[in-house]
Amino acid sequence: MVANLNRLIMRIIALVSAVVLVQGIFTASLAQDLSAQRVKNLQELQTLQSEISLSEQRKQELANQIDSLEKDRATINRTLIETSTNSRNIEKRISKVEIRLSQLRDEQADVRVFLNSKKALLMEVLGALQRMGRNPPPALLVKPEDALSSVRSAILLGSVVPEMRSETEILLGQLKDLVRISNEIETQREALTVELVSLAGEEEKLNLLLIEKRKLAGQAQDKLLQENAKAAELAAKATSLNDLINSLEVEIESAQQAAEAARLAEIEQKRLEEQRIATGRTFEKDEAFSDPGRTAPAISFAAAKGLLPQPVEGFQLASFGQNDGAGDKTKGISLEARENVRVISPADAWVVYAGPFRSYGQLLIMNAGQGYHIVLAGMEKINIQPGQFVLLGEPIGTMGAQRIASAGLVDVNTTKPILYVEFRKDGKSIDPNPWWSDNNKERTTDGS
């Protein structure tokens, strides 16, 4: 019995030492508040992302790739959209890794709290067992006068040892979980680093491609500056989105050209549709957006329902028509985005306005034809110009590192950047959700 007791004591000593060692490695304070731990985890991820940088050799390789492209509009557009798609796929994988890392950190914190709650009990019982080990109870048959002591020891051991065995098994299981969680955290961190490096490469390539596209556009900078200045004046005077759009399409040449191009595209789309009906040809929507050299929408905006991607990957925090807390209904949707993520054009459209406007912050207005306009707000940077025709999936701007207040956003409990999206038909806000593809429809307001 003494031998069994000594083995149990040694096992418990090793267990307590392991607990103390693991606690010392993974946290400076086991009583640390869980919300503070989550903030620390977010900062850790941000630091990791900021430390990722491309080597000069890799940058030169990417520059050489761009130089080797045919410098025509279709090629640049195709490469832009392909690169943007690659970047978006990497962003999805990064988001999954970040979610898993957050879950693991929470599990790790729970295990630490449990181990800490049991530390006092372990130490108390361990002390009793150690004293028994140094002064084991005498054998019952050696000296009759020791019978009382032996009985007392047996009672103590009978009550303590089984409980300690149970506690030991539970704690050993928790320690194994802590080691498993810690190993998976390290694996996920390594995977995150690889993905961030890949994303940095795609971002560098996108930057180079956008420079080339601006060169191809050949817009006169003096004229562009003049129009931007005039548009800013109109934005300062406008009292509503309708007022701004109407004044732009009356007084700004690039907006007038966009409106006229949209009108002509609508006429052409109707002609093609009538031709298809007359010849009995089937219209393949999946192939509609395959031409990267197009200078007008591939299909009418109304026909694009169920086909469009959301401009950023993210959960919908505010839906169309819900109470905004100020006695009104939301006129668009709010999407939570990752920091510094690229924003893509959700449709083929012409740029009407790009700049600050009232409480919207940086505002982008695009004319999608047929009286439809797309409004985006919340970006930190917009990299397209008024009058420019952009393709579905083409990068058009970048989110910031934190939430930027803008009109239409409900008071949601998040510090992440939020993109506000509004669809308008003939001057009235409409629900954009029917236009999103099935992949986007799976995202709900509760993040499930």
Buried (B, 14 or more C-beta within 10 A) or exposed (E): EEEEBBEBBEBBBEBBEBBEEBBEEBBEEBEBEEEEBBEEBBEEBEEEBEEBEBEEEBBEBBEEEBEEBEEEBEBBBBBBBBBBBBBBBBBEBBBBBBEBBBEBBBBBBBBBBBBBEBBEEBEEBBEEBEEBBEEBBBEBEEEEEBEEBBEEBEEBBEEBBEEBEEBBEEBBEBBEBBEEBBEBBEEBBEBBBBBBBBBBBBBBBBEBBBEBBBEBBEBEEEEBEEBBEBBBEBBEEBEEBBBBBBBBBEBBEBBBBBBEBBBEBBEEBEEBBEEEEEEEEEEEEEEBBEEBEBEBBBBBBBBBEEBBBBBBBBBBBBBBBEEBEEEEEBBBBBBBBBBBBBBBBBBBBBBBBBBEBBEBBBBBBBBBBBBBBBBBBBBBEBBBBBBBBBBBBBBBBBBBEEBBEBBBBBEBEEEBBBBBBBBBBEEEBBEBBEBBBEEBEEBEBEEE
